[in-house]
Amino acid sequence: MADQPPEKPEDETPSDEVTPPSTEAPMPAPPAAPPPAEGAAPAEAFSAAGGDGAGVKPAEERDLWTGRTSWKHYYGKGILWGVCALVVLIGSIWATSNVESWQGEDGRPGWFWWVLAVVILGSGSFLVIKFAWSIFSVRYRLTTQRLFVERGILSRTTDQTELIRVDDVSVKQGLVDRLVNAGDVQILSTDVSDQTITLVGVEAPDKIAEHIRQNMRQLRQKSLFVEHL
């Protein structure tokens, strides 16, 4: 009887199976945030780093200062008006030789006095009304996070600027402003609607500018700290 070859087991499977390669493309990694451009403004670089107000709690906001344009800001213009009015009065008296224009037949002031009085008092009243309108039509309010500018007397428009967007703060004072401690506070920001803001003729402008600088820096430090956690 011839030898028969051994039967092959039915359940025999290869020991090493080769898995076919997957046809699905791998998920791409999310793109990294682009670095800020060289020479970019501080607020733009800060925004590119993801720190545009992140981590700042609105509940921590509190008022720091509220005010308007000071009357002291117009002292210089008032003095200038007074000097001009005095020069006009003295010059008119010296240049006029017609006695009838100074005194009427009944001894009362003549027409020249009335015209001169109307010109001087009218111009003075116009300046006072103009100054009052400038003062009472604009109101400023500074908090630890924002600057509010309210315009109008009967109707009102309120603009607000985040201090975290402020790039630069400067103070402008004339000679009289320095004597009475008043002046303009000029603010440059990256806000689209209000890139340049001027607080006109406020009292103690150096103190207000320092408030803005300190709180702007604190907001940026807090936001950057939370973004890096």
C-alpha positions as CSV (number, residue, x, y, z in Angstrom):
1,M,0.0,0.0,0.0
2,A,1.6,3.3,-1.2
3,D,2.2,6.1,1.3
4,Q,-0.5,8.9,1.0
5,P,0.6,12.5,1.5
6,P,-0.6,14.1,4.7
7,E,-3.9,15.9,4.5
8,K,-3.9,19.7,4.7
9,P,-5.8,21.0,7.7
10,E,-9.0,22.8,6.7
11,D,-8.7,25.7,9.3
12,E,-5.1,26.5,8.7
13,T,-4.6,30.3,8.2
14,P,-1.4,32.3,7.5
15,S,0.3,33.3,10.7
16,D,1.2,36.8,9.5
17,E,-1.6,38.7,7.8
18,V,-0.8,41.9,5.9
19,T,-3.3,44.7,6.5
20,P,-4.0,46.6,3.3
21,P,-3.0,50.3,3.4
22,S,-5.8,52.7,4.3
23,T,-7.1,54.9,1.5
24,E,-8.3,57.7,3.9
25,A,-6.1,60.9,4.0
26,P,-4.8,61.9,7.4
27,M,-6.4,64.9,9.1
28,P,-4.3,68.0,8.6
29,A,-3.0,69.8,11.7
30,P,-4.7,73.2,12.5
31,P,-2.6,76.1,11.1
32,A,-0.6,78.0,13.7
33,A,-1.4,81.7,14.3
34,P,0.8,83.9,12.1
35,P,3.4,85.9,14.0
36,P,2.8,89.7,14.2
37,A,4.3,91.7,11.4
38,E,7.5,93.5,12.0
39,G,6.9,97.1,13.1
40,A,3.3,96.4,13.9
41,A,1.6,98.6,16.5
42,P,1.5,97.3,20.1
43,A,-2.2,96.7,20.0
44,E,-2.1,94.9,16.6
45,A,0.7,92.6,17.9
46,F,-1.3,92.0,21.0
47,S,-4.4,91.0,19.0
48,A,-2.4,88.7,16.8
49,A,-1.2,86.8,19.9
50,G,-4.8,86.1,20.9
51,G,-4.9,88.6,23.8
52,D,-7.6,91.0,22.6
53,G,-9.4,91.3,25.9
54,A,-9.4,87.5,26.7
55,G,-9.6,86.8,30.4
56,V,-10.7,90.3,31.4
57,K,-13.7,90.1,33.7
58,P,-16.4,92.7,33.1
59,A,-17.4,92.5,36.8
60,E,-14.0,94.0,37.7
61,E,-14.8,97.2,35.9
62,R,-15.1,100.3,38.1
63,D,-15.2,104.1,37.5
64,L,-12.0,106.1,37.8
65,W,-12.9,109.6,36.6
66,T,-15.9,111.6,35.2
67,G,-15.6,115.1,33.9
68,R,-16.0,117.7,31.2
69,T,-14.0,120.5,29.6
70,S,-12.9,122.9,32.3
71,W,-13.7,126.6,32.3
72,K,-10.0,127.1,33.0
73,H,-9.2,125.9,29.5
74,Y,-10.8,129.1,28.1
75,Y,-9.1,131.6,30.4
76,G,-6.5,132.4,27.8
77,K,-9.2,133.2,25.2
78,G,-11.1,135.2,27.7
79,I,-8.0,137.3,28.5
80,L,-7.3,137.8,24.8
81,W,-10.8,139.0,24.3
82,G,-10.5,141.5,27.2
83,V,-7.2,142.9,25.9
84,C,-8.7,143.3,22.4
85,A,-11.8,145.0,23.8
86,L,-9.7,147.4,25.8
87,V,-7.5,148.3,22.9
88,V,-10.6,148.9,20.7
89,L,-12.1,151.2,23.4
90,I,-9.0,153.2,24.0
91,G,-8.2,153.5,20.3
92,S,-11.8,154.7,19.5
93,I,-11.6,157.4,22.2
94,W,-8.2,158.6,21.0
95,A,-9.1,158.5,17.3
96,T,-12.5,160.1,17.5
97,S,-12.6,163.9,17.7
98,N,-16.3,164.4,17.0
99,V,-17.8,165.5,20.3
100,E,-21.4,165.0,19.1
101,S,-20.8,161.4,18.5
102,W,-19.9,160.9,22.2
103,Q,-22.6,163.0,23.8
104,G,-26.1,163.9,22.6
105,E,-27.8,167.2,23.0
106,D,-29.5,166.2,26.2
107,G,-26.2,165.1,27.8
108,R,-26.8,161.4,27.3
109,P,-24.3,159.1,25.5
110,G,-24.4,159.4,21.8
111,W,-24.8,156.8,19.1
112,F,-21.1,155.9,19.1
113,W,-21.2,154.7,22.7
114,W,-24.2,152.5,21.9
115,V,-22.6,150.9,18.9
116,L,-19.4,150.3,20.8
117,A,-21.2,148.8,23.7
118,V,-23.2,146.5,21.4
119,V,-20.0,145.3,19.7
120,I,-18.1,144.6,22.9
121,L,-20.9,143.1,24.9
122,G,-22.2,141.1,21.9
123,S,-18.9,139.5,21.2
124,G,-18.4,138.7,24.9
125,S,-21.8,137.1,25.1
126,F,-21.1,135.1,22.0
127,L,-17.9,133.7,23.5
128,V,-19.5,132.8,26.8
129,I,-22.3,130.9,25.0
130,K,-19.8,129.1,22.7
131,F,-17.7,128.1,25.7
132,A,-20.7,126.9,27.6
133,W,-21.9,124.8,24.7
134,S,-18.5,123.2,24.3
135,I,-18.4,122.3,28.0
136,F,-22.0,121.0,28.6
137,S,-22.4,119.2,25.3
138,V,-19.5,116.7,25.9
139,R,-19.0,114.5,28.9
140,Y,-16.2,112.0,29.5
141,R,-16.2,108.9,31.7
142,L,-13.1,106.7,32.3
143,T,-13.3,103.2,33.8
144,T,-10.7,100.6,34.4
145,Q,-11.5,99.0,31.1
146,R,-13.1,101.6,28.8
147,L,-13.3,105.3,27.9
148,F,-16.8,106.7,27.2
149,V,-17.4,110.0,25.3
150,E,-21.0,111.3,25.5
151,R,-22.0,114.0,23.1
152,G,-25.2,116.1,22.9
153,I,-27.5,118.0,25.3
154,L,-31.0,117.2,24.2
155,S,-30.1,114.0,22.3
156,R,-27.1,112.0,23.2
157,T,-24.5,109.8,21.4
158,T,-22.1,107.6,23.4
159,D,-18.9,106.3,22.0
160,Q,-16.7,103.9,23.9
161,T,-13.1,102.7,23.4
162,E,-11.5,99.7,25.0
163,L,-8.4,100.7,26.9
164,I,-6.7,97.5,25.8
165,R,-6.7,98.9,22.2
166,V,-4.9,102.1,23.2
167,D,-1.5,102.6,21.5
168,D,-0.4,106.0,22.8
169,V,-1.4,108.7,25.2
170,S,-0.1,112.3,25.1
171,V,-0.8,115.6,26.9
172,K,-1.0,119.0,25.1
173,Q,-0.9,122.2,27.1
174,G,-0.5,125.9,26.2
175,L,1.0,128.5,28.5
176,V,-2.2,129.4,30.3
177,D,-3.2,125.7,30.5
178,R,0.0,125.0,32.3
179,L,-0.6,127.8,34.8
180,V,-4.2,126.6,35.6
181,N,-3.4,122.8,35.3
182,A,-5.6,122.1,32.3
183,G,-5.0,120.7,28.8
184,D,-5.9,118.2,26.1
185,V,-5.4,114.5,26.4
186,Q,-4.8,112.9,23.0
187,I,-5.4,109.1,22.6
188,L,-4.3,106.9,19.7
189,S,-6.0,103.5,19.4
190,T,-6.7,100.7,16.9
191,D,-10.4,101.2,17.2
192,V,-11.9,101.5,13.7
193,S,-14.5,104.2,14.6
194,D,-12.3,106.2,16.9
195,Q,-8.6,106.0,16.1
196,T,-7.9,109.4,17.6
197,I,-9.7,110.7,20.6
198,T,-9.1,114.1,22.3
199,L,-10.3,115.0,25.8
200,V,-10.5,118.7,25.3
201,G,-9.4,121.1,28.1
202,V,-9.8,118.7,31.0
203,E,-8.4,119.5,34.5
204,A,-5.3,117.6,35.7
205,P,-4.6,116.1,32.3
206,D,-1.4,114.4,33.4
207,K,-3.3,112.4,36.1
208,I,-5.9,111.2,33.5
209,A,-3.3,110.2,31.0
210,E,-1.5,108.2,33.7
211,H,-4.8,106.4,34.6
212,I,-5.2,105.4,31.0
213,R,-1.6,104.1,30.7
214,Q,-1.7,102.1,33.9
215,N,-5.0,100.4,33.2
216,M,-4.1,99.7,29.6
217,R,-1.0,97.9,30.7
218,Q,-2.8,95.9,33.4
219,L,-5.4,94.8,31.0
220,R,-2.8,93.5,28.5
221,Q,-0.9,91.7,31.2
222,K,-4.0,90.0,32.5
223,S,-5.2,88.9,29.1
224,L,-1.8,87.6,28.1
225,F,-1.5,85.6,31.3
226,V,-4.8,83.9,30.8
227,E,-4.0,83.1,27.1
228,H,-0.8,81.3,28.1
229,L,-2.5,79.1,30.8
